[in-house]
Amino acid sequence: MLTDNTWVSSPPTPSYKTSLQVTTETDNMPSHVQLLINTTNSTVIKAVMIFAEGIFNGESHVVHPPTSGITSALSVPIFPPKDVPIDLHVKTFVGHKNSSQYHVFELSRQLPRFTLYIQAPPNTPQPKSFVSFPVNERINRVVMWINQNFLLDEEIAADTELDLRLMALRTGCPISLHMIPGTITIHCEDIDLVGDIVQALAASLNIENLTSTANFPDFIEKLREVLVKVDEFHNVRQKLTAEMADHSNLIRSLVVRAEDARLMNDMNSMKQSYLKLYDLNRDLVNGYNIRCNNHSELLACLKVVNQGIQKAGRLRVGRPKTQVITACRNAIKQGDVEKLFKIIECGGV
């Protein structure tokens, strides 16, 4: 029996590290988040599998570089469609370049809620639209929430006053978040984004009821234009309804005349009555098509108004949110547009 006593040292176990980095828009690729994977001990990355909901088709993505492109580093672009936290489940195949077997590293990472944002340049103008609300929390706790929910290059720090300027990479819209003890003010032209920040911040700080004052002149002006269209569509609808009623009465009269002419064997009068009925029927069909189009456009405008009310409500939390939505709907029923705008700005009370 022969025994080989030669020891063959096995290669060290590979290890790797990951990081997330925001990349701005280029000519070839829109703004995105880079998942950077690096290995150690002279190992290479054969392939990467990522499982995540709402990002990839089929909720999975595989990166398998060609043999000539296998290195110890690999970057995967990720395009978050919304401002929501996303769990990434990553499987990385790591080994030595000439090896046919690979270690599989499994790792779970979470994309923060607000990822596609960078710190704005110093000369960025402050948006004129804003929301302001009282907060009975320390500035340090808000700073901690920002560092946890925004994917910034460096963590921010503040003690007595917070002044943070950001840029939304999806829309290019600047954001200003300012806090002094007891009050937070967010400047931004995107009311949807401001609502998302208010809701996320309130949930993190366990704030059940939050009231606020808001000023979004562009949003108010667009809502005013939509409400004017709603009034116009209502007027057109009433006019078309009245015309249809008149045509219906005339049709009944012509049917009676045509039947009388038939009984009296007056074919010419009967023919004239039916020709008029044909024209009226054509007018009714055209009027019906106009009413259908008018109704579709009216529903679209009412949907925009309802979405606007919901956006105004998202600037508040809890009972104040419900009060704003209810008060806005009551103002619309009363036809008081100025009251509606006042409620959006100051709240429902």
Kinemage of the C-alpha trace (Angstrom):
@kinemage 1
@onewidth
@group {chain A} dominant
@subgroup {mainchain}
@vectorlist {calphas} color= white
{ca met a 1} P 0.000 0.000 0.000
{ca leu a 2} L 1.520 3.281 -1.105
{ca thr a 3} L 0.906 6.466 0.818
{ca asp a 4} L 1.568 9.970 -0.561
{ca asn a 5} L 2.593 12.159 2.335
{ca thr a 6} L 2.956 15.343 0.248
{ca trp a 7} L 0.826 18.238 1.583
{ca val a 8} L -0.848 20.467 -0.968
{ca ser a 9} L -1.810 23.813 0.496
{ca ser a 10} L -5.263 24.859 -0.551
{ca pro a 11} L -5.781 28.453 -1.706
{ca pro a 12} L -7.116 30.855 0.885
{ca thr a 13} L -10.857 31.210 1.102
{ca pro a 14} L -11.946 34.170 -1.021
{ca ser a 15} L -13.850 37.044 0.484
{ca tyr a 16} L -15.613 40.013 -0.990
{ca lys a 17} L -17.232 43.308 -0.148
{ca thr a 18} L -20.063 45.333 -1.647
{ca ser a 19} L -20.968 48.995 -1.756
{ca leu a 20} L -23.685 51.218 -3.225
{ca gln a 21} L -22.933 54.354 -5.173
{ca val a 22} L -25.179 56.893 -6.924
{ca thr a 23} L -24.185 57.627 -10.531
{ca thr a 24} L -25.499 60.670 -12.377
{ca glu a 25} L -26.900 60.629 -15.899
{ca thr a 26} L -24.587 60.206 -18.875
{ca asp a 27} L -25.133 60.192 -22.635
{ca asn a 28} L -25.542 56.413 -22.638
{ca met a 29} L -27.290 55.730 -19.345
{ca pro a 30} L -29.766 57.528 -17.076
{ca ser a 31} L -29.099 58.139 -13.394
{ca his a 32} L -28.852 54.937 -11.395
{ca val a 33} L -27.354 53.197 -8.381
{ca gln a 34} L -24.215 51.140 -8.861
{ca leu a 35} L -23.838 47.946 -6.855
{ca leu a 36} L -20.048 47.535 -6.627
{ca ile a 37} L -18.649 44.088 -5.780
{ca asn a 38} L -14.932 43.502 -5.095
{ca thr a 39} L -13.097 40.324 -4.156
{ca thr a 40} L -9.785 39.702 -2.399
{ca asn a 41} L -7.045 37.035 -2.363
{ca ser a 42} L -6.474 37.228 -6.155
{ca thr a 43} L -9.901 35.807 -6.878
{ca val a 44} L -12.336 36.752 -9.659
{ca ile a 45} L -16.099 37.100 -9.984
{ca lys a 46} L -17.606 34.569 -12.361
{ca ala a 47} L -21.248 35.698 -12.130
{ca val a 48} L -23.705 37.631 -9.979
{ca met a 49} L -27.395 36.912 -9.418
{ca ile a 50} L -29.650 39.565 -7.882
{ca phe a 51} L -33.208 38.991 -6.706
{ca ala a 52} L -35.391 42.039 -5.998
{ca glu a 53} L -39.035 42.998 -6.392
{ca gly a 54} L -40.096 45.822 -8.665
{ca ile a 55} L -36.738 46.460 -10.360
{ca phe a 56} L -35.958 43.643 -12.789
{ca asn a 57} L -38.130 41.765 -15.248
{ca gly a 58} L -39.006 38.508 -13.574
{ca glu a 59} L -37.722 39.971 -10.288
{ca ser a 60} L -34.197 38.659 -10.986
{ca his a 61} L -31.078 39.749 -12.843
{ca val a 62} L -27.947 37.797 -13.806
{ca val a 63} L -24.596 39.323 -14.785
{ca his a 64} L -22.231 36.856 -16.455
{ca pro a 65} L -19.179 38.631 -17.935
{ca pro a 66} L -17.295 36.963 -20.813
{ca thr a 67} L -14.188 34.944 -20.006
{ca ser a 68} L -11.918 37.736 -21.211
{ca gly a 69} L -13.709 40.225 -18.971
{ca ile a 70} L -13.639 38.299 -15.690
{ca thr a 71} L -11.928 40.395 -12.989
{ca ser a 72} L -11.972 40.859 -9.234
{ca ala a 73} L -14.452 43.732 -9.488
{ca leu a 74} L -17.922 43.975 -10.968
{ca ser a 75} L -20.512 46.741 -11.039
{ca val a 76} L -24.236 46.246 -11.605
{ca pro a 77} L -26.464 49.235 -12.474
{ca ile a 78} L -29.779 49.359 -10.611
{ca phe a 79} L -32.647 51.626 -11.613
{ca pro a 80} L -35.112 52.107 -8.708
{ca pro a 81} L -38.450 53.158 -10.262
{ca lys a 82} L -39.870 54.701 -7.078
{ca asp a 83} L -38.803 56.086 -3.732
{ca val a 84} L -39.361 52.904 -1.761
{ca pro a 85} L -36.917 50.727 0.205
{ca ile a 86} L -35.900 47.663 -1.799
{ca asp a 87} L -34.341 44.457 -0.509
{ca leu a 88} L -31.551 43.116 -2.710
{ca his a 89} L -30.648 39.440 -2.370
{ca val a 90} L -27.257 38.942 -4.041
{ca lys a 91} L -25.522 35.673 -4.908
{ca thr a 92} L -21.921 36.042 -6.088
{ca phe a 93} L -19.858 33.267 -7.653
{ca val a 94} L -16.228 33.840 -6.623
{ca gly a 95} L -13.132 31.714 -7.252
{ca his a 96} L -9.687 31.612 -8.781
{ca lys a 97} L -9.312 32.416 -12.429
{ca asn a 98} L -8.434 28.909 -13.609
{ca ser a 99} L -10.730 27.140 -11.188
{ca ser a 100} L -13.814 25.244 -12.256
{ca gln a 101} L -15.413 25.468 -8.825
{ca tyr a 102} L -16.603 28.633 -7.154
{ca his a 103} L -17.666 29.814 -3.758
{ca val a 104} L -21.190 31.191 -3.664
{ca phe a 105} L -21.551 34.196 -1.370
{ca glu a 106} L -25.070 35.176 -0.384
{ca leu a 107} L -25.765 38.660 0.891
{ca ser a 108} L -28.863 40.777 1.509
{ca arg a 109} L -28.669 44.557 1.216
{ca gln a 110} L -31.369 47.161 1.310
{ca leu a 111} L -31.564 50.150 -0.959
{ca pro a 112} L -32.634 53.156 1.122
{ca arg a 113} L -35.990 54.731 0.367
{ca phe a 114} L -34.525 57.836 -1.287
{ca thr a 115} L -31.614 56.647 -3.424
{ca leu a 116} L -31.430 58.777 -6.563
{ca tyr a 117} L -30.498 62.008 -4.777
{ca ile a 118} L -27.212 63.857 -4.488
{ca gln a 119} L -26.146 66.957 -2.621
{ca ala a 120} L -26.918 70.032 -4.728
{ca pro a 121} L -24.243 72.521 -5.800
{ca pro a 122} L -23.841 75.529 -3.461
{ca asn a 123} L -25.313 77.994 -5.979
{ca thr a 124} L -28.550 76.029 -6.467
{ca pro a 125} L -31.542 78.396 -5.953
{ca gln a 126} L -34.042 77.521 -3.266
{ca pro a 127} L -37.464 76.468 -4.591
{ca lys a 128} L -40.338 78.833 -3.789
{ca ser a 129} L -42.812 76.079 -2.883
{ca phe a 130} L -42.580 74.702 0.627
{ca val a 131} L -44.258 72.903 3.496
{ca ser a 132} L -43.579 73.699 7.153
{ca phe a 133} L -44.622 71.682 10.191
{ca pro a 134} L -43.809 71.484 13.908
{ca val a 135} L -41.731 68.570 15.191
{ca asn a 136} L -40.971 67.905 18.830
{ca glu a 137} L -37.761 65.988 18.137
{ca arg a 138} L -34.032 66.577 18.424
{ca ile a 139} L -32.167 67.579 15.282
{ca asn a 140} L -29.801 64.641 15.753
{ca arg a 141} L -32.646 62.197 15.318
{ca val a 142} L -33.719 63.796 12.030
{ca val a 143} L -30.084 63.742 10.881
{ca met a 144} L -29.968 60.024 11.708
{ca trp a 145} L -33.136 59.456 9.650
{ca ile a 146} L -31.607 61.298 6.672
{ca asn a 147} L -28.409 59.237 6.816
{ca gln a 148} L -30.448 56.024 6.925
{ca asn a 149} L -32.925 56.901 4.159
{ca phe a 150} L -30.773 58.829 1.662
{ca leu a 151} L -27.851 57.292 -0.206
{ca leu a 152} L -25.421 60.198 0.136
{ca asp a 153} L -21.662 60.129 -0.463
{ca glu a 154} L -20.965 61.287 3.078
{ca glu a 155} L -23.055 61.220 6.211
{ca ile a 156} L -24.286 64.626 7.281
{ca ala a 157} L -23.999 66.067 10.779
{ca ala a 158} L -25.798 68.922 12.555
{ca asp a 159} L -26.319 70.010 16.155
{ca thr a 160} L -28.314 73.224 16.453
{ca glu a 161} L -29.535 73.772 12.878
{ca leu a 162} L -29.925 71.575 9.806
{ca asp a 163} L -29.670 72.955 6.287
{ca leu a 164} L -29.496 70.278 3.590
{ca arg a 165} L -29.666 70.941 -0.154
{ca leu a 166} L -30.308 67.988 -2.450
{ca met a 167} L -31.001 67.363 -6.133
{ca ala a 168} L -33.477 64.745 -7.358
{ca leu a 169} L -31.769 62.938 -10.243
{ca arg a 170} L -35.023 61.642 -11.757
{ca thr a 171} L -36.548 65.094 -12.258
{ca gly a 172} L -33.649 67.506 -11.687
{ca cys a 173} L -35.752 69.168 -8.996
{ca pro a 174} L -33.821 70.768 -6.105
{ca ile a 175} L -34.848 70.037 -2.519
{ca ser a 176} L -34.059 72.064 0.566
{ca leu a 177} L -34.571 70.589 4.031
{ca his a 178} L -34.161 73.064 6.870
{ca met a 179} L -34.693 72.395 10.551
{ca ile a 180} L -34.427 74.513 13.664
{ca pro a 181} L -35.522 73.210 17.061
{ca gly a 182} L -39.277 72.606 16.822
{ca thr a 183} L -39.838 73.270 13.089
{ca ile a 184} L -38.989 71.574 9.802
{ca thr a 185} L -39.366 73.310 6.437
{ca ile a 186} L -39.031 71.485 3.119
{ca his a 187} L -38.688 73.549 -0.075
{ca cys a 188} L -39.428 71.721 -3.323
{ca glu a 189} L -41.611 72.209 -6.399
{ca asp a 190} L -42.565 68.511 -6.512
{ca ile a 191} L -45.505 68.124 -4.115
{ca asp a 192} L -45.453 64.322 -4.560
{ca leu a 193} L -41.857 64.114 -3.372
{ca val a 194} L -42.548 66.428 -0.422
{ca gly a 195} L -45.497 64.245 0.574
{ca asp a 196} L -43.302 61.124 0.428
{ca ile a 197} L -40.700 62.766 2.666
{ca val a 198} L -43.323 63.958 5.169
{ca gln a 199} L -44.953 60.526 5.375
{ca ala a 200} L -41.638 58.659 5.694
{ca leu a 201} L -40.279 61.061 8.315
{ca ala a 202} L -43.483 60.937 10.369
{ca ala a 203} L -43.500 57.131 10.289
{ca ser a 204} L -39.881 56.971 11.428
{ca leu a 205} L -40.434 59.458 14.268
{ca asn a 206} L -43.696 57.736 15.306
{ca ile a 207} L -45.749 60.891 14.768
{ca glu a 208} L -49.444 59.958 14.721
{ca asn a 209} L -50.901 63.425 14.003
{ca leu a 210} L -49.054 66.088 12.066
{ca thr a 211} L -50.428 69.387 10.807
{ca ser a 212} L -48.628 71.662 8.375
{ca thr a 213} L -48.829 74.846 6.329
{ca ala a 214} L -48.025 74.626 2.647
{ca asn a 215} L -47.464 76.960 -0.269
{ca phe a 216} L -47.303 75.437 -3.758
{ca pro a 217} L -48.283 78.227 -6.194
{ca asp a 218} L -47.602 76.236 -9.376
{ca phe a 219} L -49.628 73.293 -8.096
{ca ile a 220} L -52.475 75.629 -7.070
{ca glu a 221} L -52.479 77.319 -10.479
{ca lys a 222} L -52.651 73.994 -12.341
{ca leu a 223} L -55.465 72.867 -10.053
{ca arg a 224} L -57.314 76.135 -10.737
{ca glu a 225} L -57.049 75.537 -14.494
{ca val a 226} L -58.441 72.019 -14.094
{ca leu a 227} L -61.362 73.293 -12.009
{ca val a 228} L -62.169 75.853 -14.712
{ca lys a 229} L -62.288 73.012 -17.246
{ca val a 230} L -64.571 71.046 -14.919
{ca asp a 231} L -67.029 73.965 -14.857
{ca glu a 232} L -66.888 74.227 -18.653
{ca phe a 233} L -67.573 70.510 -19.079
{ca his a 234} L -70.504 70.731 -16.651
{ca asn a 235} L -71.982 73.632 -18.658
{ca val a 236} L -71.564 71.755 -21.937
{ca arg a 237} L -73.187 68.703 -20.396
{ca gln a 238} L -76.217 70.688 -19.242
{ca lys a 239} L -76.544 72.306 -22.666
{ca leu a 240} L -76.361 68.962 -24.462
{ca thr a 241} L -78.933 67.469 -22.084
{ca ala a 242} L -81.357 70.324 -22.791
{ca glu a 243} L -80.863 69.941 -26.544
{ca met a 244} L -81.503 66.206 -26.296
{ca ala a 245} L -84.755 66.849 -24.408
{ca asp a 246} L -85.892 69.304 -27.109
{ca his a 247} L -85.057 66.818 -29.856
{ca ser a 248} L -86.952 64.058 -28.037
{ca asn a 249} L -90.101 66.204 -27.857
{ca leu a 250} L -89.807 67.098 -31.532
{ca ile a 251} L -89.296 63.431 -32.471
{ca arg a 252} L -92.525 62.437 -30.710
{ca ser a 253} L -94.376 65.187 -32.574
{ca leu a 254} L -92.967 64.126 -35.961
{ca val a 255} L -93.834 60.464 -35.336
{ca val a 256} L -97.455 61.448 -34.642
{ca arg a 257} L -97.548 63.614 -37.796
{ca ala a 258} L -96.083 60.878 -39.953
{ca glu a 259} L -98.605 58.326 -38.650
{ca asp a 260} L -101.495 60.736 -39.231
{ca ala a 261} L -100.284 61.371 -42.788
{ca arg a 262} L -100.082 57.617 -43.429
{ca leu a 263} L -103.637 57.078 -42.197
{ca met a 264} L -104.816 59.932 -44.429
{ca asn a 265} L -102.867 58.450 -47.348
{ca asp a 266} L -100.824 61.701 -47.598
{ca met a 267} L -97.554 60.185 -48.764
{ca asn a 268} L -95.771 63.501 -49.368
{ca ser a 269} L -96.383 64.735 -45.806
{ca met a 270} L -95.405 61.361 -44.406
{ca lys a 271} L -92.173 61.413 -46.445
{ca gln a 272} L -91.299 64.921 -45.235
{ca ser a 273} L -91.910 63.916 -41.601
{ca tyr a 274} L -89.644 60.874 -41.880
{ca leu a 275} L -86.911 62.915 -43.566
{ca lys a 276} L -87.012 65.322 -40.632
{ca leu a 277} L -86.933 62.343 -38.252
{ca tyr a 278} L -83.828 61.052 -40.036
{ca asp a 279} L -82.070 64.406 -39.624
{ca leu a 280} L -83.061 64.611 -35.952
{ca asn a 281} L -81.839 61.074 -35.336
{ca arg a 282} L -78.486 61.943 -36.906
{ca asp a 283} L -78.257 65.029 -34.670
{ca leu a 284} L -79.049 62.878 -31.632
{ca val a 285} L -76.274 60.417 -32.516
{ca asn a 286} L -73.778 63.250 -32.996
{ca gly a 287} L -74.903 64.805 -29.728
{ca tyr a 288} L -74.476 61.469 -27.976
{ca asn a 289} L -70.890 61.140 -29.239
{ca ile a 290} L -70.164 64.668 -28.054
{ca arg a 291} L -71.645 63.853 -24.658
{ca cys a 292} L -69.492 60.715 -24.384
{ca asn a 293} L -66.308 62.653 -25.173
{ca asn a 294} L -67.327 65.409 -22.804
{ca his a 295} L -68.032 62.867 -20.067
{ca ser a 296} L -64.637 61.168 -20.550
{ca glu a 297} L -62.802 64.488 -20.353
{ca leu a 298} L -64.848 65.473 -17.300
{ca leu a 299} L -63.936 62.243 -15.522
{ca ala a 300} L -60.254 62.776 -16.369
{ca cys a 301} L -60.370 66.280 -14.870
{ca leu a 302} L -62.211 65.064 -11.766
{ca lys a 303} L -59.546 62.384 -11.348
{ca val a 304} L -56.849 65.071 -11.446
{ca val a 305} L -58.754 67.096 -8.834
{ca asn a 306} L -59.082 64.057 -6.581
{ca gln a 307} L -55.368 63.298 -6.952
{ca gly a 308} L -54.611 66.913 -6.055
{ca ile a 309} L -56.669 66.578 -2.870
{ca gln a 310} L -54.818 63.379 -1.974
{ca lys a 311} L -51.474 65.117 -2.548
{ca ala a 312} L -52.524 67.958 -0.251
{ca gly a 313} L -53.573 65.389 2.338
{ca arg a 314} L -50.177 63.671 2.226
{ca leu a 315} L -48.604 66.869 3.543
{ca arg a 316} L -50.300 65.968 6.844
{ca val a 317} L -50.483 62.821 8.950
{ca gly a 318} L -53.293 61.168 10.881
{ca arg a 319} L -56.352 63.182 11.869
{ca pro a 320} L -55.201 66.438 10.142
{ca lys a 321} L -54.796 64.494 6.887
{ca thr a 322} L -58.375 63.191 7.076
{ca gln a 323} L -59.685 66.653 7.939
{ca val a 324} L -57.942 68.244 4.944
{ca ile a 325} L -59.310 65.658 2.475
{ca thr a 326} L -62.853 65.950 3.859
{ca ala a 327} L -62.785 69.760 3.922
{ca cys a 328} L -61.445 69.926 0.350
{ca arg a 329} L -64.233 67.707 -0.955
{ca asn a 330} L -66.848 69.764 0.856
{ca ala a 331} L -65.407 72.956 -0.658
{ca ile a 332} L -65.667 71.445 -4.148
{ca lys a 333} L -69.288 70.435 -3.536
{ca gln a 334} L -70.017 74.009 -2.465
{ca gly a 335} L -68.212 75.378 -5.526
{ca asp a 336} L -65.936 77.509 -3.316
{ca val a 337} L -62.582 77.353 -5.110
{ca glu a 338} L -60.836 79.940 -2.926
{ca lys a 339} L -61.842 78.034 0.199
{ca leu a 340} L -60.374 74.891 -1.352
{ca phe a 341} L -57.018 76.579 -1.923
{ca lys a 342} L -57.050 78.019 1.594
{ca ile a 343} L -57.605 74.535 3.034
{ca ile a 344} L -54.719 73.130 0.976
{ca glu a 345} L -52.436 75.853 2.314
{ca cys a 346} L -53.502 76.033 5.951
{ca gly a 347} L -55.200 72.714 6.702
{ca gly a 348} L -58.727 71.559 7.343
{ca val a 349} L -59.404 73.420 10.574
